[in-house]
Amino acid sequence: MKPKTHIGLEVHVELKTKSKMFCSCSAQYFGEEPNTHTCPVCLGLPGALPYPNKQAIEWCVKIGLTLNCNIALKSKFDRKNYFYPDLPKGYQISQYDQPFCEKGSIKLSDGKVIGITRVHMEEDTGKLIHETVNNEKVSLIDFNRSSVPLVEIVTEPDFENATQVKEYLQKLQQIVRYLEVSDADMEKGMMRLEPNISISLDGSGKLPNYKVEVKNINSFSFVEKAINYELERQLKELKSGKTPVQETRGWDEKKQQTVSQRIKEEANDYRYFPEPDIPPITWTEEEIEEIRESLPELPDEKIERFIKEYSLPKYDADVLTREKPLADYYEEAINVGRKLSLTPKQIANHLINKKIDIDSVLPAKLVEEISAASKTENINPEELKKVIKQVLMENPQIEADFKKGKENVLQFAIGKVMYIIRKKIDVNVLREFILEELK
Amino acid sequence: MNSIKAVKEKLLKKEISAKELTKSYLDRINKYNKDLNIYLTISEKEALEAAERADKLLSEGQDLPLLGLPIALKDLYSTKGIQTTASSKVLEGYIPPFDATAVEKLKNAGAIILGKLNCDAWAHGSSGENSDYGPARNPWNKEYTPGGSSSGSAAAVTADLAVATTGTDTGGSIRLPASFTNTVGLKPTYGRVSRYGIIAMASSLDSIGHFTKTVEDSAIMLNVTAGKDNKDATTPDVPVPDYTKKINENIKGLKIGVPKEYFIEGLDLEIRKAVEDAINFYKSQGVEIVDISLPHTEYAIETYYIIQPAEVSSNLARYDGIRFGNPRKDFGDEAKRRIMLGTFTLSVGYYDAYYKKAMKVRTLIKQDFDKAFEKVDAIIAPVSPNMPWKLGERIDDPLKMYLADVFAAAVNLSGIPGLSVPCGFSNGLPIGMQILGPQFSEELLFRLGHHYEINHDFYKKEPEL
């Protein structure tokens, strides 16, 4: 039997709300002077209380809706109790048994459906910085990140390989960017991934009695490498009759391998209990519907629409929708381009092939450029047909190759015709004429 | 007698300036505090500055509800620039960079803060003896406890070392000391007064209240402190009436329930008599007295001692020795006891059996009151089954200490308000009764309490210091 791999993912996404999750401090901490974005609440001073950020909760629900989750009409926050110097209250406000969103799914390009276990809201911790000050090793704490809103998205162990994981992560990143709820910049720690990986040798599909979590992964390509490394390592162990140790490992980019960090003997006891400082959160069906209606068009829908509405090939639609600003730019260019009789495909070609910097060239300007470049001289169709016939006659291999399915021979034919005519004509039109002759 | 009302009149009539008044209070504090151990911090400089500001406003003809009135705060209330310790060595030296919302409101109403008051450390206790700074003493008899945990707050009012004081009531910590000191203690509805900036004991139970000499004063204080706070998500947007407005309205025709579970064997006979006399008084005033039952009362203290330590164990986690200067070993025995109890009951495998079950019983206890208030407007019961005890008498028996709150805890579990009103003396020590009502019924409690008070005048009795 073929061994079956089980990969699940926990992804943390930092929301880009103006203020933090439970206080009015600015949540935009990146690159700021340490401990300048703090107040009694995010410092956990005696008596300070959390006040939940409504926008963050709505955004969490948006992510859940996008991932086809059920949204709980009644949910609550819980305290996750543990000690760590970067956790000023001695507990993290998170969600335990009643998350905002549950039981969703997402479909990958190979048709595989990945189950979304839950999408919940929590707060980020402070950051420890280990330094040497005056020859003394010290640990410093920066609380700027403390209580920045975090959404945790947990999947079922449905992934079968690293490629699927990578596609899922790209999709997820694209979704939160489309929703404009997070920049999901991996390098800035705005998106953090923790795959858990295990293999069942008997191929029964049952989850084995161990799993390995990999942490400290800060790019999509590292996650791919880490998973592939782990699968190989675990398979080797299993084949030699051993069960891999249940543990947390980290990805070491220098050594190109995962290394053991912490062996988990049993699950941590976080002594969860309902957060008494925050009343339960309730929604009505109508409120959820309102949020659903406010969702922007998402990448998959946009791709489909671009293909249909603008007659684009799938590849073009994929590229143009990868980032929302480019998709928006493209559609604006189409609007302007109509006046100049430019087709959506012409604009798409230009945008994709010329790698236009959309931040520096306005759509109207771009359209003008395309229009100028494609100004073609009129040519008598009869004359054109004559030249094409001549070229095909002189180069019989064109027709032969084309019939064998070698479409790039068309490019050769176009070149030959252009050479004879010596006029700037629309290549697309010429291509159509040649195809006509070849039929 | 220096009630808020009386002192305010003197200030407005310019019989005394705020500065003179403040000085006279500071003098009294300096004179008696050594003996009574009521104040942990005396903020003399800040108080005199505030008094000067008050005098200026008074001279301009300004009128604020508490303008020029010297008050003091339980040391659980964060005060910007003034040490706040919760009576624990763990927080010794901690100076908050911010004021609790209630403190801010009191200051904005013109009150002058004389200092910070002794209490059981972290508000854990019923006698004040768990303070790391020694117990406050009962001004009626210094051998006795003033009750706790707001021991200093109650003692300060009865000894007239402040016109009024603030407290917190998690399981009786305002009502019990009020009943032990001949003062009026209000435990408002949960969420009526913001908890922001007040060091948390058990967050789902902590009620922010105060001690005054009269019921009317209590209403004046609540007028200032009550209301929704955008820093405390558990303060609902319920309108704040002028609590003094209906205080004189007739009480004839109201229905008061007397719960049989609060008049049980073990209730001190003198206390029983005093409370029954009060009930008879109400009857004579045309109030209908109804026998009621609150069947789950007997589980209240057990339920309370599951939920409260669970929350305590989490709330005290931040004092991890990293940021507040003092190590965890500075925690006293009672705090350690509650941290261990709470950590245990929240642990995997025990959570369902203890915490979850306790939350279910809590619902039942709350339903008892809901049902009762369908039949009656208010409930009267003793605050404590026992008279004040001698300092040291219960300190080695935590269970006995916990039982002092046997009549108080159910009120916190239900979130309803309770007003402790003096109703007698026995052997020179005070007795109090509690008037309970549905959530946000403080107006009615004041009305009932005021009516009793003006017909009995216990507030006119003052201890000899």
Interface residues (C-beta under 8 A of the other chain):
Chain A: P40 V41 G44 L45 P46 G47 A48 L49 P50 Y51 P52 R79 N81 F83 P85 P88 K89 G90 Y91 A267 D269 R271 Y272 F273 P276 D277 I278 P279
Chain B: L76 Y77 S78 T84 A86 L91 Y94 P96 P97 F98 A100 R195 Y196 G197 I198 I199 A200 A202 S203 S204 N230 K231 D232 A233 T234 A310 E311 S313 S314 L316 A317 R318 D320 I322 R323 T343 L346 S347 V348 Y351 Y355
